[in-house]
Amino acid sequence: MAMLRKRRLGRTGLMTTELGLGAMDTPTSDQGAATLEAAIDAGIGFVDTARDYAGSEHLIGEVIRRRESAPFLIASKTFSRTASGAQYAIDDSLRVLGVRYIDVYQLHDVSTPEAWAEVMGPDGALEGLKTAQYRGLIGHIGVSTHNLELARELILSGEFATIMLEYSAFYPESAPLLELAAEHDVGVIVMRPLGGSGRTSVMRRRMEEGTAGALTPANLLRYVLSNPAVSVAIPGARFPSRIEANVAAASNYEPMDDAERRELEELAARLY
């Protein structure tokens, strides 16, 4: 079986498989547990979840308990903007996941100046995460955002060891922020590397019809992993077959050159 390659997760110093799993939608499938088990068996070493992903931490906790340990790095997130709320969220995550320690805990969707001011202010959520870190409950503090202008501030603040950003052939505008993060040794977790479930459904239908051309999930994953500033890409999956396809693509790819990247971006822009 081909082995997944590993990358350094910024200044956390953690080594992770460059292919992870975004577990937001995994519990929505009756094959959710089998999907997570397939990810573990395939060697995927990074799983991202959140307090607000319905059933996600519960599902991961069930599998961890069966395995008697977490065979992957865990990243979770909280929408709480206060210190006390963030600490309660971490305590809940630990209890539900059935672990004593979470590798990366992130402030979820800090995408407005108001949210940024709130988490950074007195008694803000960042203070709560630092307290949890001091208590030995979490390893590293990260942040996710959908605002590229604010992402620059988040990276330059020096407060975060990781940042989660959307990046794909559908959303190449993030590339300069990925480079900035790499310059400051901030680990980059890429959400929606395949463009999101709606786009992947359209692509898979076209593949069945024989009209997809180069715009396939495998090539989209290859596009993201060709960027050396990416630490880990976390496509979502609800079925074991999706895990198998992603692992096959990530295990055997050759980095894209500039012409291939531009072609895929052009095809993505025409999809819808």
C-alpha positions as CSV (number, residue, x, y, z in Angstrom):
1,M,0.0,0.0,0.0
2,A,1.3,3.5,-0.9
3,M,2.3,5.6,2.0
4,L,1.0,9.1,2.5
5,R,3.7,11.8,2.6
6,K,4.2,13.9,5.7
7,R,4.7,17.6,6.2
8,R,5.6,19.8,9.2
9,L,2.6,21.7,10.7
10,G,4.4,25.1,11.0
11,R,6.0,25.9,14.3
12,T,4.0,23.3,16.2
13,G,6.8,21.0,15.1
14,L,4.2,18.3,14.6
15,M,4.5,16.1,11.5
16,T,1.2,15.3,9.8
17,T,0.2,13.4,6.7
18,E,-0.4,16.0,4.0
19,L,-3.8,14.4,3.5
20,G,-6.2,14.8,6.5
21,L,-9.9,14.4,7.1
22,G,-12.4,17.2,7.6
23,A,-15.0,15.4,9.8
24,M,-17.8,18.0,9.7
25,D,-20.2,15.9,7.5
26,T,-18.8,12.5,8.3
27,P,-21.5,11.8,11.0
28,T,-24.3,12.6,8.6
29,S,-23.8,9.3,6.8
30,D,-24.8,5.9,8.1
31,Q,-21.3,4.9,7.0
32,G,-19.6,7.6,9.1
33,A,-17.9,5.3,11.5
34,A,-16.7,3.1,8.7
35,T,-15.4,6.2,6.9
36,L,-13.4,7.2,9.9
37,E,-12.1,3.7,10.4
38,A,-11.1,3.7,6.7
39,A,-9.2,6.9,7.2
40,I,-7.3,5.4,10.1
41,D,-6.5,2.2,8.3
42,A,-5.2,4.2,5.3
43,G,-2.8,6.1,7.5
44,I,-4.5,9.5,7.6
45,G,-2.9,11.2,10.5
46,F,-4.9,14.4,11.0
47,V,-8.6,14.8,11.7
48,D,-10.3,18.2,12.0
49,T,-13.6,18.6,13.9
50,A,-15.4,21.3,16.0
51,R,-17.7,21.7,18.9
52,D,-20.4,22.9,16.6
53,Y,-20.2,20.1,14.0
54,A,-23.2,18.1,15.0
55,G,-22.2,14.6,16.1
56,S,-18.6,14.9,14.8
57,E,-16.7,14.8,18.1
58,H,-19.1,12.1,19.3
59,L,-18.3,9.9,16.3
60,I,-14.6,10.5,16.7
61,G,-14.8,9.7,20.4
62,E,-16.6,6.4,19.7
63,V,-13.8,5.3,17.3
64,I,-11.0,6.5,19.6
65,R,-12.5,4.4,22.5
66,R,-12.7,1.3,20.3
67,R,-9.1,1.9,19.3
68,E,-8.1,2.7,23.0
69,S,-6.1,5.7,21.8
70,A,-6.2,8.5,19.1
71,P,-4.2,7.2,16.1
72,F,-4.2,10.6,14.6
73,L,-3.6,14.3,15.5
74,I,-6.8,15.9,16.6
75,A,-7.8,19.5,15.8
76,S,-11.0,21.0,17.1
77,K,-12.5,24.4,17.2
78,T,-14.9,26.7,19.2
79,F,-17.2,29.5,18.1
80,S,-17.0,30.9,21.7
81,R,-15.7,34.4,21.8
82,T,-15.1,34.6,25.6
83,A,-12.4,33.1,27.8
84,S,-14.8,31.2,30.0
85,G,-16.8,29.9,27.0
86,A,-13.6,28.7,25.3
87,Q,-12.5,26.8,28.4
88,Y,-15.9,25.2,28.7
89,A,-15.8,24.2,25.1
90,I,-12.4,22.6,25.5
91,D,-13.6,20.7,28.6
92,D,-16.6,19.5,26.6
93,S,-14.4,18.5,23.6
94,L,-12.1,16.5,25.9
95,R,-15.0,14.7,27.5
96,V,-16.8,13.8,24.3
97,L,-13.6,12.8,22.4
98,G,-12.5,10.7,25.4
99,V,-9.0,12.2,25.4
100,R,-6.9,14.1,27.9
101,Y,-5.2,16.4,25.4
102,I,-6.1,17.9,22.0
103,D,-3.2,18.7,19.7
104,V,-4.5,21.8,18.0
105,Y,-7.5,23.9,19.3
106,Q,-8.7,26.7,17.0
107,L,-10.8,29.8,17.3
108,H,-13.5,29.1,14.7
109,D,-14.4,31.5,11.9
110,V,-12.7,34.7,13.0
111,S,-13.8,36.4,9.8
112,T,-14.9,39.9,10.9
113,P,-13.1,42.8,12.6
114,E,-15.7,42.6,15.4
115,A,-15.0,38.9,16.0
116,W,-11.2,39.6,16.0
117,A,-11.6,42.4,18.5
118,E,-13.8,40.2,20.7
119,V,-11.5,37.2,20.9
120,M,-8.4,39.4,21.4
121,G,-9.9,41.6,24.1
122,P,-9.9,41.3,27.8
123,D,-11.5,38.0,28.8
124,G,-11.6,37.0,25.1
125,A,-11.5,33.5,23.8
126,L,-7.7,33.6,23.0
127,E,-7.1,34.2,26.7
128,G,-9.2,31.1,27.5
129,L,-7.2,29.0,25.0
130,K,-3.9,30.1,26.5
131,T,-5.2,29.1,30.0
132,A,-6.1,25.7,28.6
133,Q,-2.7,25.4,27.0
134,Y,-1.0,26.3,30.3
135,R,-3.1,23.6,32.0
136,G,-1.8,21.1,29.5
137,L,-5.2,20.4,27.9
138,I,-4.3,21.6,24.4
139,G,-1.0,21.7,22.6
140,H,-1.2,24.5,20.1
141,I,-3.5,27.4,19.3
142,G,-4.9,28.0,15.8
143,V,-7.5,30.0,14.0
144,S,-9.8,29.6,11.0
145,T,-11.1,32.4,8.8
146,H,-12.9,33.1,5.6
147,N,-11.6,36.7,5.3
148,L,-8.3,37.0,3.4
149,E,-7.7,40.6,4.5
150,L,-8.1,39.6,8.1
151,A,-6.1,36.4,7.6
152,R,-3.0,38.7,7.1
153,E,-3.6,40.2,10.5
154,L,-4.1,36.8,12.1
155,I,-0.8,35.5,10.6
156,L,1.2,38.6,11.5
157,S,-0.2,38.8,15.1
158,G,2.2,36.0,16.2
159,E,-0.6,34.5,18.3
160,F,-1.4,31.5,16.2
161,A,0.6,28.4,15.4
162,T,-1.8,27.3,12.7
163,I,-4.4,29.0,10.4
164,M,-7.2,27.3,8.4
165,L,-8.0,28.8,5.1
166,E,-10.0,27.9,2.0
167,Y,-7.7,27.2,-1.0
168,S,-8.3,25.3,-4.2
169,A,-8.4,25.8,-8.0
170,F,-11.8,27.4,-7.3
171,Y,-10.3,29.7,-4.7
172,P,-6.7,30.5,-5.7
173,E,-6.8,34.0,-4.1
174,S,-5.5,32.5,-0.9
175,A,-2.1,31.6,-2.3
176,P,-0.3,34.8,-1.2
177,L,-1.7,34.2,2.4
178,L,-0.3,30.7,2.3
179,E,3.1,32.0,1.4
180,L,2.9,34.6,4.2
181,A,2.0,31.9,6.7
182,A,5.0,29.8,5.6
183,E,7.3,32.8,5.9
184,H,6.1,33.2,9.6
185,D,6.2,29.4,10.2
186,V,2.4,29.2,10.7
187,G,1.0,25.8,9.8
188,V,-1.6,26.0,7.0
189,I,-4.7,23.7,7.2
190,V,-6.6,23.9,3.9
191,M,-10.4,23.5,4.1
192,R,-12.5,22.7,1.0
193,P,-9.6,21.6,-1.1
194,L,-12.0,20.0,-3.6
195,G,-14.2,23.0,-3.8
196,G,-17.1,21.9,-1.5
197,S,-19.7,19.1,-1.8
198,G,-21.9,20.9,-4.4
199,R,-19.0,21.2,-6.8
200,T,-17.7,17.7,-6.2
201,S,-21.1,16.3,-6.9
202,V,-21.2,18.1,-10.3
203,M,-17.7,16.8,-11.1
204,R,-18.5,13.2,-10.2
205,R,-21.6,13.3,-12.4
206,R,-19.5,14.6,-15.3
207,M,-16.9,11.9,-14.7
208,E,-19.7,9.3,-15.0
209,E,-20.8,11.0,-18.2
210,G,-17.2,11.1,-19.5
211,T,-17.2,14.9,-19.8
212,A,-15.2,15.9,-16.7
213,G,-11.8,16.4,-18.5
214,A,-9.1,17.5,-16.1
215,L,-11.5,18.9,-13.6
216,T,-11.6,16.0,-11.2
217,P,-11.3,15.6,-7.4
218,A,-8.0,13.9,-7.8
219,N,-6.5,16.8,-9.8
220,L,-8.0,19.3,-7.4
221,L,-6.3,17.5,-4.5
222,R,-3.1,17.4,-6.5
223,Y,-3.4,21.2,-7.2
224,V,-3.5,21.9,-3.4
225,L,-0.8,19.5,-2.4
226,S,1.5,20.9,-5.1
227,N,1.8,24.1,-3.0
228,P,4.6,23.6,-0.6
229,A,3.1,26.2,1.8
230,V,0.2,23.8,2.6
231,S,0.7,21.7,5.7
232,V,-2.4,19.5,5.4
233,A,-5.5,19.4,3.2
234,I,-8.7,18.2,4.9
235,P,-11.3,17.2,2.3
236,G,-14.5,16.1,3.9
237,A,-15.7,12.5,3.5
238,R,-19.0,10.6,4.3
239,F,-18.2,7.3,2.7
240,P,-15.1,4.9,2.8
241,S,-14.9,5.1,-1.0
242,R,-14.2,8.8,-0.8
243,I,-11.3,8.1,1.6
244,E,-10.0,5.5,-0.7
245,A,-10.1,7.9,-3.7
246,N,-8.4,10.7,-1.8
247,V,-5.7,8.5,-0.5
248,A,-5.0,7.1,-3.9
249,A,-4.7,10.6,-5.3
250,A,-2.5,11.8,-2.5
251,S,-0.2,8.8,-2.6
252,N,0.7,8.9,-6.2
253,Y,0.7,12.5,-7.4
254,E,3.4,14.5,-9.2
255,P,3.4,18.3,-8.4
256,M,1.6,20.4,-11.0
257,D,3.5,22.9,-13.0
258,D,2.3,26.5,-13.6
259,A,0.6,25.6,-16.9
260,E,-1.4,22.8,-15.3
261,R,-2.4,25.0,-12.4
262,R,-3.6,27.7,-14.7
263,E,-5.6,25.2,-16.8
264,L,-7.3,23.8,-13.7
265,E,-8.1,27.3,-12.4
266,E,-9.7,28.2,-15.8
267,L,-11.8,25.0,-15.8
268,A,-12.8,25.6,-12.2
269,A,-13.9,29.1,-13.0
270,R,-16.2,27.8,-15.8
271,L,-17.9,25.1,-13.7
272,Y,-20.2,27.6,-12.0
